[in-house]
Amino acid sequence: MIGLNYKSISQISGPLLFVDKVPNAAYNEIVEITTPEGDIRSGQVLETRNGLAIVQTFGPTAGLDSGKTKVRFTGSIASISVSDEMLGRIFNGLGNPIDQGPPILSRERHEIVGDAINPYSREEPSEFIQTGISTIDGMNTLVRGQKLPIFSGSGLPHNRLAAQIARQAKVLGSGENFAVIFGAMGITSEEANYFINEFRSTGAISRSVLFLNLSSDPSMERIILPRAALTAAEFLAYERNMHILVILSDMTNYCEALREISSAREEVPGRRGYPGYMYTDLSTIYERAGKIKGRNGSITQIPILTMPGDDITNPIPDLTGYITEGQIVMSRDLLRSGVYPPVNVLPSLSRLMNQGIGKGRTRDDHRGVADQLYSAYANGKDLRSLSAIVGEEALGPNDRKYLRFADDFEKNYVKQGFYEDRTIEQTLDLGWELLSKLPEEDMKRVKREQIQKYGKWKKDE
């Protein structure tokens, strides 16, 4: 079968070619499509059954003629060249350079599907990654080897937040190699230029690899891009012993491409038209994060997704939340109030936070300060809603302190500059400073010795 040109295309439907009389076509096999004009395009086998191969093209199907178009099955599945020289480079969704630099010349080509990590071989994440952003470091700590998504909405500054994390992320007290793999799917040319300029102007490009797929590019590239990015991450992590942070934006565009292909295949739709296997498909991406026993490298993931209609119950954030270890939720109300980054800490969560904080990792008071800030802010938000009904004058003196605390928390703790890189000590000290405006006797979630050591209450009060 390999090397033979097939002219038995029975149907062309959207981005799909249906090729008959093909024995032993392999799932995910790469094919070459020769147009009637002699141009060569690439594609991939999505499904094969009873001699029928369904091929997804990596480009438009305009101009293809079912009688004159030739399809050649290569016998290999999608793979990319991997090398240390990938650092500082920019690629498209198929792993081809788009920065006017030379192609990656390497004897090593890795299949983009990757190898599943044996659960027994997984090492428990335990090392703190400092992003320089207080709402993440202090309240929803990122741990090396974790997958922590950002739930955003259309028009919210998740791209700026992603660029800031990519620029500032570091592992404390470590001389180990650290790099960022950034994969963007379905973005505009303006957004692509923003990311490229941001990485280059700050110097972060030297320790980064960028994979960019524009909204005008084929949707199939959006399916391949995260796998190509993670294949590069696995090479650098497990063969070069580097610690890799993978940022993927926007997973909603990925799922839309998945739905488009499923519709073209005339599959029975699941929730809101998405394919029923979307959970399994997303897990093949998210579960490629982690640490492996006996290996020095690690992969940490921050997938970013925009919730359609700001609906957190949409299938994309819903399924993502089941697979990953928490979420960072962005708020439109905070953005309207002029707060950047507009992270709503109350619905946000990092399930692995306790494994990366505390004495020897961040500071011994970290857990207590985070819990106390959560409690005080939640109380202040409740009182804000109540005061909108009964008026602030109806609140008692203590309640007014919590009401002011909620405002101060948003303006001083949540809000910070785009180039403001706070250390974990600055974040925790800022938390104590805000808590000192509340009665000391209300500090039920921090230990007495920590209040004496770090507290900002005046001794004469």
VEXZAFI-597808 format. One record per atom (N, C-alpha, C): residue in one letter; x negated, y, z negated. Coordinates in pm, whole numbers, plus 50000, padded with zeros to 5 digits. Each point is the difference from the previous one (the first is absolute). Layout:
<recs>
AXYZ ...
</recs>
This chain:
<recs>
M499184988050000 M500825012050000 M499155012550000 I498844999849925 I499155011749987 I499355003050135 G500065012550043 G499415003950126 G500994999950115 L501144993749982 L501004999650106 L500855012649996 N500365004850120 N500895011550011 N501424995150024 Y500925004249915 Y501404995950011 Y500815011350062 K500824996350098 K500915009750064 K501454995849977 S500214993049887 S501324994549970 S500755008349897 I499945013350013 I500725008849909 I501494999650037 S500814995549904 S501434998850026 S500765012549962 Q499445008149908 Q500755011649950 Q499035010049940 I500315012950018 I499265010849932 I501035007949921 S499855000049868 S500955006649911 S499255009449906 G500105013050028 G499285009549916 G498514997350008 P499334998349884 P498564997350001 P499674985150015 L501014991450025 L499794985550001 L500044994350141 L499124990350023 L500004992050121 L500344985649962 F500914993750073 F500364986149977 F499384991750112 V498984992049965 V499244992450099 V500374985249988 D500504994250108 D500424986150001 D498844990750040 K500214986949971 K499104989350046 K498575002049952 V499865003949872 V498685001949941 V499804989549892 P499204989750025 P499784989749898 P498985004649896 N500284997149875 N499045001849891 N499545014549979 A500875009750024 A499665013849964 A499955000949848 A499025007649949 A499805000749855 A500625012749943 Y500534998949880 Y500575011749931 Y498905010349976 N500265012650032 N499065011349986 N498884999850104 E500094991250099 E498964999450103 E500005012850084 I498805004750034 I499855012050082 I500124996250148 V500735008250076 V500164997650144 V499585012450078 E499624997950126 E499705010950092 E501115000850104 I500545011850018 I501125002150093 I499495008350117 T500084994550120 T499565007150120 T501235005350073 T500075013350014 T501155006350065 T499924998150151 P501105002550072 P499954999150147 P498955009250062 E499635010949933 E498985009250052 E498594995549965 G499884989349919 G498674995149964 G499495004849866 D500775008449931 D499595004549865 D500144988549902 I499114999949900 I500034989349900 I500435005849865 R501024994149943 R500475003749867 R499894987949909 S500075002749871 S499904989149903 S501354997549935 G500124988349943 G501224996349928 G499704988949902 Q501034995949929 Q499844989749897 Q501244991249998 V499784986949981 V501114990649993 V500705001449866 L501295003550004 L500795001249877 L500684986849963 E500354992350100 E500734987649973 E499814990650119 T499964987249972 T499904990050106 T500864988049964 R500794995350098 R500864988549976 R500424993950134 N499904986950009 N500464992450117 N499485005750132 G498715003850002 G499405005050122 G500255014750027 L500775006849914 L500275014350015 L499105007949906 A499255009650055 A499155008749918 A500565014150004 I500275005749883 I500485013949990 I498805008749968 V499685009150092 V498795008249991 V500385014549974 Q499375005949897 Q500165014249969 Q498855007650063 T500295010050083 T498955007850067 T499475010949908 F498705003050012 F499395011049925 F500075012750083 G501155003350048 G500155011750084 G501354999850069 P500245009250090 P501315000650068 P500174988650099 T501254996350024 T500294989750100 T500495006350131 A499975013350007 A500425006850123 A499094995950115 G500584997050112 G499224996250117 G499744985150012 L500394992249901 L499804985650005 L501124993650082 D499634990750084 D500964992950085 D499944985349962 S501154994149965 S500004986149954 S499464990350104 G500085003650127 G499524990850104 G498545001950036 K499455012049976 K498645003050044 K499005001549885 T500485001249877 T499125001649884 T499414986649959 K498695000049970 K499314987849960 K499675000649851 V500094988649933 V499674999149858 V498964989049980 R498905003549936 R498944990149971 R499854998449850 F500064987749952 F499854997049858 F498534997449969 T499455007749905 T498554999749975 T499564988749907 G500924994549922 G499634989449907 G499455005049868 S499945013249980 S499505005649874 S501055009449942 I499955002049869 I500945009149936 I499315013349973 A500775010149960 A499485013549984 A498875000349898 S498915006650037 S498845001249912 S499325013350027 I499175004449906 I499255012450018 I498544997649964 S499115007850061 S498584999549965 S499805007249867 V499244994049910 V499765006049869 V498515001849978 S499665011249938 S498605003349978 S499915011149897 D498815001549939 D499775011349909 D500145013350072 E499834999950132 E500055012350078 E501425005350014 M501004992749948 M501375004950005 M500195012249909 L499195001149895 L500125011349908 L499725013050075 G500885009749979 G499875012850067 G500625000550138 R500704989450040 R500564999250134 R501545000749997 I500585003050118 I501455001150015 I500444990550110 F501034991949973 F500474989850094 F501495001650023 N500484994050109 N501454999450021 N500564987649932 G501284997450021 G500644988949930 G499484986450040 L499344999050115 L499464987150045 L498544998249960 G499445009949930 G498624998949957 G498995005150101 N500465007650102 N499105005650100 N499645014349962 P498715004050013 P499585013649959 P500715010750082 I500415010949933 I500635011350068 I499305013149962 D498784999149945 D499275011849955 D498875003850095 Q500044994850122 Q498985002450101 Q498654993949964 G499994991549898 G498784993049966 G499914986850075 P498874993249987 P499834987250071 P500874989149940 P500304989650076 P500754988749943 P499184992949893 I500704992949912 I499324992549895 I499424987350061 L498684999450005 L499334988350056 L499624990749885 S500684989149992 S499774990749890 S500294985850046 R499214990749949 R500254985950031 R501224994949922 E500365007449897 E501114995549915 E501315006050048 R500954991450030 R501375004150029 R500914992349904 H500815007349927 H500884993749903 H501445001050046 E500744989149983 E501414999950034 E500775009149904 I500935007750056 I500665010249918 I501034994349902 V500394987250018 V500994994449908 V499394997849862 G498684998649991 G499354998449871 G500274986549937 D499294997349893 D500174987649925 D500745002849870 A500984991849970 A500745001749874 A499084997449881 I500175008249896 I499194998349879 I500654989449911 N499254989849966 N500504989749908 N500315006649865 P501244998849950 P500335006349871 P499054996049887 Y499514987650004 Y499074995449896 Y498685007750007 S499645004650122 S498735007050018 S500095014949971 R501205004949978 R500165014349973 R499455003549861 E499295011249995 E499505005049873 E500915011149950 E500245000449872 E500945009949945 E499445014150013 P500755009350062 P499535013950011 P499805006249863 S498905007549984 S499745005349866 S499205013049999 E499625005250116 E499135011850002 E500775012350048 F499835010949928 F500705012550025 F499455007150123 I500895004350090 I499625008450114 I500515014149973 Q499105009749997 Q500385013949974 Q500325006950132 T501235004950012 T500415007350120 T499885015149983 G499815004549877 G499935014349973 G501365006649990 I501084992050009 I501375005149993 I500624995449868 S500415009549917 S500414996949862 S501204990649994 T500995002050088 T501204991749994 T499704985450032 I498944997550075 I499594986250030 I499044995049893 D498915007349976 D498984995449905 D500544999049859 G500795009949958 G500465000149862 G501244991749974 M500944999850095 M501314994049975 M500254987150076 N499364998550118 N500244988050084 N498674995550059 T499134995649912 T498614997750035 T499834989650110 L499105003350095 L499644990950108 L498834991449955 V500134986950021 V498984990549957 V499414993150122 R498714997749998 R499334993850114 R500594986050027 G500424998050125 G500614987350039 G501525000549999 Q500575011549962 Q501465001649990 Q500585004650133 K501294997750019 K500755005850111 K501085009049939 L499845013150018 L500875009949936 L500545009450108 P501264998050044 P500555008250108 P500455013749953 I500095009250097 I500565013349977 I501335000750074 F501085002249926 F501335001550059 F500265014950021 S500125003950126 S500165014150033 S501275002050081 G500155011550058 G501155003250084 G499565008850115 S500835001150100 S499675008250116 S499775014549958 G498895005750043 G499705013949968 G499225002049872 L499854989549919 L499205001149877 L498514998550034 P499135005849919 P498565000650036 P499244987149968 H500534988450043 H499294987649972 H498704999050079 N499945006350119 N498764999650077 N498895007849930 R500365011449941 R499005007849924 R499544992249878 L500944993549933 L499644992149882 L499084988550040 A500304993450114 A499154989050048 A498595004950029 A499905011750066 A498685005550032 A499245003749873 Q500725005249901 Q499355003749874 Q499494987749926 I500814989549997 I499564987549935 I498794994350072 A500054999950133 A498884994650078 A498715007849973 R500135013049981 R498825008449977 R499454998649859 Q500894998549901 Q499585000849860 Q499814986649931 A500544989150055 A499994987249929 A498584995349972 K499794995249878 K498684994949962 K500144990549881 V499014991349984 V499954991249884 V498985005749903 L500415002549876 L499135006649903 L498854991049956 G498855006549974 G498864992949946 G499524988750087 S500125001650129 S499664989150090 S499165005250115 G498904992950026 G499185003450115 G500344991450119 E501144993249994 E500374990650105 E500515007450123 N499904993450115 N500485005850124 N501525000849999 F500525011750034 F501445002350001 F500365006650132 A501034995150067 A500415005550129 A501525000050012 V500505008050094 V501445001450023 V500324995650142 I501004991350014 I500564996650130 I501355006950010 F500165008750098 F501245007750013 F500704995950128 G501234995049989 G500784995850116 G501295008050009 A500215006950111 A501205008250019 A500784994650119 M501314997849981 M500854993950103 M501125009650039 G500165002350132 G501105008050051 G499945014649962 I498795005649985 I499885014049961 I499935008850126 T500225012949981 T499925009550112 T498545003650025 S499745006050116 S498645004550032 S499535010449899 E500935008549954 E499665010149900 E499544993549869 E500724989749959 E499614993049877 E498684992850017 A499784994050118 A498734993150026 A498845009849994 N500165011750061 N498945010249995 N499775004849858 Y501085001049922 Y499865004149860 Y499124990249923 F500304987050014 F499224989949929 F498555000250044 I499775000750131 I498634999950051 I499225012149948 N500605011950008 N499335012149953 N499774999749850 E500984994749926 E499884999449854 E498854990849959 F499924988450063 F498934990549967 F498645005650040 R499945006550115 R498715005050048 R499545012349921 S500915009149971 S499615012549934 S499554997649856 T500534989849936 T499624997349860 T498864990149988 G499574994350113 G498924990249995 G500454986049965 A501324998349976 A500504986749961 A499924990050115 I499845005050124 I499964991150115 I498824990549993 S498915004049933 S498804991749997 S500224986949925 R501004999749910 R500304987649927 R501414995250032 S500465003150121 S501374996550038 S500034993750139 V501074992250023 V500314994850133 V501465003750027 L500265006750113 L501355004550032 L500594991850115 F501224995449981 F500784993550105 F501255008450023 L500165005350120 L501105009350027 L500874994950114 N501315000049978 N500984996550103 N500995011550011 L500075006150119 L500885011550020 L501434995450029 S500935009249980 S501414996850026 S500244996950148 S499125005150088 S500144997350143 S499344986950042 D499274993749910 D499354987250029 D501014988649992 P499694988550060 P500934988749997 P500334995749858 S501244996149978 S500424995749866 S499264987549956 M499574991650094 M499284987949962 M498695003349930 E499415011550035 E498775004149932 E500255002149851 R501245004349966 R500325002349860 R500054986849923 I500334989250069 I500014986949936 I498584995049977 I499105003350092 I498634995149993 I499135008449909 L500255013349997 L499095009149930 L499704996349855 P501014997849914 P499664996849860 P499184987349987 R500234990550090 R499244987549995 R498565002150046 A499825008650101 A498655003350044 A499255007549890 A500695009549934 A499385007849892 A499614990949884 L500874990649965 L499714991049888 L498914989950037 T499894996550128 T498924991250043 T498655007049982 A499945012850037 A498785007849976 A499715001149851 A501065001949920 A499835000949854 A499474987049942 E500524988650047 E499554987149949 E498534997450035 F499595004150119 F498594998450038 F499115008149908 L500335012949980 L499165008549916 L500034995749853 A501164995049955 A500154996249859 A499314986749970 Y500284989850079 Y499584986549964 Y498704995650066 E499585007150105 E498734996650064 E498935010649975 R500415012149966 R499045010649970 R500095004749856 N500824993249920 N500095002549855 N500365014649968 M500885005950080 M500455013749974 M501374999949934 H500325011049934 H501335001449939 H500805009550089 I501094994850056 I500745006850105 I501375004449949 L500345012650030 L501345005249977 L500685001250136 V501104992850021 V500735000250126 V501265008349982 I500145010650080 I501195008649998 I500734998050132 L501264995749994 L500794997450120 L501225009350001 S500115008150105 S501115009650012 S500435000550147 D501224997950033 D501164999149915 D500604986250024 M500214992149894 M500524986550014 M501434999950053 T500705011249988 T501355000850058 T499924999250152 N499015006650060 N499814999050146 N499654985850040 Y499254993149915 Y499674986050027 Y501284991650003 C500865001949900 C501234992249991 C500975003450114 E499995012650043 E500845003850114 E499534992850126 A498684998750016 A499474992750115 A500374985349991 L499994994649878 L500404986149979 L501464998050038 R500845009649964 R501424999350033 R500215001150151 E499235008750066 E500115001650145 E499674987150073 I498944993349957 I499604987550065 I501024989049971 S500514999749878 S501014990149964 S501265001850083 S500395012650023 S501185002850081 S499794995750145 A498775002550053 A499714996050138 A500054984850016 R499684992949892 R500044985350004 R501414994749974 E500935009349975 E501404996649975 E500164990749880 E499225003149894 E500104992249876 E501195005049918 V500514991549915 V501105003749911 V499465010149898 P500565012049994 P499465010149908 P500344997149856 G499165005149911 G500264999149857 G500505013249949 R499615003849880 R500455012549938 R499635012050087 R501005008350032 R499835012350077 R499254997850132 G500144988350057 G499434997150130 G498574995249997 Y499365000049883 Y498644995049992 Y500014984750005 P498934993950052 P499994985450009 P500004993549863 G500594988349990 G500094993049871 G498654995949945 Y498994999150087 Y498684995749955 Y499095011849964 M500575012149985 M499175011749972 M499264998849867 Y500644993749901 Y499344998149871 Y498734991750018 T500114988950074 T498844991550024 T498935007350079 D500445007650101 D499055007350083 D499235010549918 L500715007649916 L499345010049916 L499034993549902 S500374988249949 S499134993349904 S498674995950063 T500004997050132 T498744996350066 T499055011950009 I500535012249982 I499155011949997 I499605003349857 Y501005001149912 Y499725004349862 Y499144990049923 E500214987150025 E499284989949921 E498544998650041 R499555007850098 R498594999650036 R499175009249911 A500615006049900 A499275007749900 A499614990749885 G498925003549931 G499644992249882 G498504998349985 K499664992449897 K498614996349971 K499904984950001 I498894994750046 I499784985550008 I498884996249905 K500214989649923 K498984995349907 K498724996450076 G498885004449945 G498724997050063 G499595009750108 R500905009350037 R499675010250100 R499915013649931 N499045008050041 N499825013149937 N500975010550053 G500454998350125 G500855010050061 G501454999049956 S500795010050038 S501435000249966 S500755008650101 I501314997750010 I500875008150086 I501175005149917 T500165013149996 T501115006549931 T500865006850107 Q501314998649988 Q500915005450102 Q500915010949946 I500165010650078 I501035010149974 I500825001550128 P501064991950015 P500905002050116 P500915012149972 I500255007950103 I500895011549989 I501194997850090 L501205002349948 L501204998450082 L500975011449972 T500675004550105 T501035010349986 T501364993249992 M500725002449893 M501294993649979 M501055006850087 P500644992950092 P501055006150084 P501125005849912 G500275012950018 G501035006549920 G499665000949853 D498704999249966 D499555000049859 D500674989049919 D500374989150066 D500734989049935 D499014989449955 I499794999049870 I499034990449947 I500524985750007 T501314998450028 T500564986550016 T499934995150144 N499465008350092 N499814995750138 N499144987350002 P500214991050096 P499244987450002 P498495001649997 I499485010850060 I498545001450006 I499415002549862 P500425010449923 P499475001549864 P500444988749908 D501194994650023 D500514989349914 D499114987750008 L499704995550122 L499174988150017 L498555002949962 T499545012150030 T498635003849962 T499834999449849 G501025004749926 G499924999849854 G499924986049942 Y500624990250068 Y499934986249953 Y498594994250016 I499305004050106 I498724993950033 I498855006849927 T500085013249987 T498895007749944 T500105001249848 E499015007049941 E499905000849854 E500295014149951 G501215004750034 G500425013249956 G500325009150116 Q500135013049972 Q500255009950104 Q499775014049945 I499545008950088 I499925014349971 I501125006650079 V500935006749932 V501185005750065 V499865015150010 M500165005350121 M499925014550021 M501405006149995 S500085012449953 S501275006549973 S500195012450087 R501155000850066 R500325011850080 R500315012049911 D500604997649883 D500315010949908 D498725006849950 L498984992149969 L498745005849955 L499355008250111 L500094995050124 L499435007550112 L500705013550015 R501345000149984 R500745012750009 R499585009749889 S499544994649889 S499555008449888 S498575004750017 G499374996350113 G498635004450026 G498954991549934 V500344987649967 V499064991049933 V499344990850101 Y498655000050001 Y499244990450080 Y498974993449908 P499824986950008 P500814990350076 P501334997549929 P501114999450073 P501314998749936 P500304985749957 V499234994949906 V500154986249952 V500954999849881 N501094992550012 N500954998349890 N499534988249916 V499465002949883 V499364989549920 V501014990549937 L501255004149983 L500964991649928 L500364987250076 P500325000350131 P500254987350069 P498714993450051 S498865006649984 S498734994350044 S499514989749899 L499174990950049 L499564988949914 L498744993850058 S499074996449913 S498854991850038 S499984987949907 R500344988350055 R500134988149916 R498654995049948 L498915004150063 L498684995449957 L499255010749921 M500705010649962 M499355011249932 M499244995649876 N500634991649916 N499384996149873 N498694992550019 Q499824993850118 Q498794992250024 Q498835008850042 G500265012850031 G498915008650045 G499735011949911 I500675000749885 I499805011649913 I499574995549861 G499695009749916 G499614997049863 G498525002149977 K499554996649883 K498615002049961 K499084992250092 G498955006750047 G499064993550090 G500375001350146 R501265003950027 R500445001850139 R500375014750025 T500955005149921 T500335014250009 T499745006349863 R500994999149909 R499815005049864 R500984992849910 D499684998949873 D500814992049908 D501405005649980 D500225012950029 D501315006249978 D500884999950125 H499544994250108 H500685001250130 H501444994849995 R500194987949950 R501344994049999 R500965008149914 G499545004049884 G500875007549910 G500395013650057 V499045007150059 V500295013250058 V501004998650114 A499804989950087 A500934997950112 A501414997349950 D500134991349900 D501324996749947 D500665012249937 Q499215008149927 Q500565011749935 Q500445010550102 L499225001750107 L500385009350106 L501274995350071 Y500104987150028 Y501224994550061 Y501215003249913 S499884997049870 S501125001949908 S500425014749992 A499025008849985 A500315014349985 A500595005750128 Y499454996050114 Y500505005350128 Y501424995050028 A500264987249971 A501354994550020 A501005007449911 N499615002849875 N500875007449909 N500255014150052 G498945006550049 G500145013550053 G500895000550124 K499914989850087 K500854999550120 K501464998149962 D500254991649899 D501394998149953 D500565013149945 L499185007149925 L500455012749941 L500195010750108 R499224999050108 R500175009450112 R501394998350062 S500414987450016 S501334997250054 S501085004749905 L499774997849869 L500995004249900 L500115015249995 S498875007050006 S500035014749990 S500695006350121 A499984992950113 A500705005150118 A501515000149977 I500474991949904 I501434999249971 I500395009149883 V499254998749891 V500395007349878 V499215012949980 G498935001950077 G499185011849982 G498854997549903 E498865006550025 E498834997849915 E500235005049857 E500905009949985 E500255005549866 E500644989849907 A500664989950058 A500664989949917 A499034989549948 L498775000150049 L499014990149956 L499315004649872 G499574990349921 G499265003049878 G498575003950031 P499275005349901 P498615004450020 P499094988850051 N500184987949944 N499154988850041 N500304995950144 D501305000250035 D500384996550137 D499445009950100 R499935012649961 R499465010250092 R498514997550026 K499304995049900 K498584996850020 K499844989150105 Y500864989949996 Y499934989350100 Y500425004950138 L500945009450002 L500435005850128 L498845007750064 R499285007749918 R498835007450052 R498874990350037 F499904989049924 F498964990250030 F500184994350141 A501244997150039 A500264994350133 A499525009650108 D500245013049980 D499545010050097 D498485000850003 D499395000349881 D498535000849992 D499354987550059 F500614988549978 F499464987450051 F499955000250152 E501075005050062 E500055000450147 E499045010550056 K499885011449933 K499205011050053 K498514998449974 N499644992849893 N498594999149962 N499404986050014 Y500814989649979 Y499484986350006 Y500244993950139 V501265000350047 V500324994350130 V499385008650111 K500165012949990 K499505009050104 K498495001749990 Q499334998550113 Q498575002750006 Q499625003150144 G498855005950019 G499585004250133 G499614988450089 F500075002350131 F499664989750098 F498534996149988 Y499165009449960 Y498574997049985 Y499594998949852 E501004998849914 E499724998849856 E499814985349964 D498794996549962 D499654986149968 D499784998849850 R501064996149927 R499914999249854 R499394986749956 T499115000749903 T499494987749939 T501064994349908 I499854987349962 I500994993949911 I499965006849864 E498835005049956 E499925007249873 E500795013150007 Q499905007150112 Q500775012450016 Q501504997150000 T500394989250064 T501424996350005 T500534996949861 L499264992149922 L500454996249866 L499985012149906 D498985008450011 D499955012049915 D501155009450032 L500365001050129 L501145008450039 L501294994449941 G500104986849995 G501174993849938 G500125003549853 W498884999549928 W500025003749857 W500375014749983 E499495008450090 E500305014449989 E501495002650016 L500654993050091 L501455001650019 L500764994449881 L499574988549949 L500694993849886 L499885008549873 S498935008049991 S499795008149879 S501075010849984 K500795002550105 K501085009849992 K501274993949940 L499954987049973 L501124993049936 L499654997249855 P501004997349915 P499714997049860 P499094987849985 E499015001049915 E499064988949982 E500704987649946 E501045002149918 E500694988449942 E500784992050104 D500205005750121 D500704992750107 D499074990950079 M498725000649971 M499024991950075 M500024985549948 K500994992350043 K500184986449951 K499264989550084 R499535003950119 R499434990250093 R498475000650006 V499405008949923 V498555000749991 V499584997049857 K498854994049984 K499514996249867 K499565012449923 R500114999149867 R499665011249915 R498545004150017 E499094990250012 E498585003350015 E499725006850134 Q500804997050101 Q499835006550130 Q500495014449994 I501075002549924 I500475013749981 I498925008449933 Q499364994249899 Q498955007049928 Q498775002550087 K499744990550091 K498795000850083 K500205009150121 Y501164998850067 Y500215007350126 Y501075010849992 G500815000049894 G501145009149993 G499605014649999 K500885008650050 K499735014350011 K500825008249900 W500614993249901 W500835007249903 W499125007849905 K500445012149967 K499225008149907 K500154994349860 K498925000349925 K499974993649870 K500895007249898 D500265013050021 D500775007549901 D501514998650024 E500394993050107 E501444998450027 E500524987849926 
</recs>
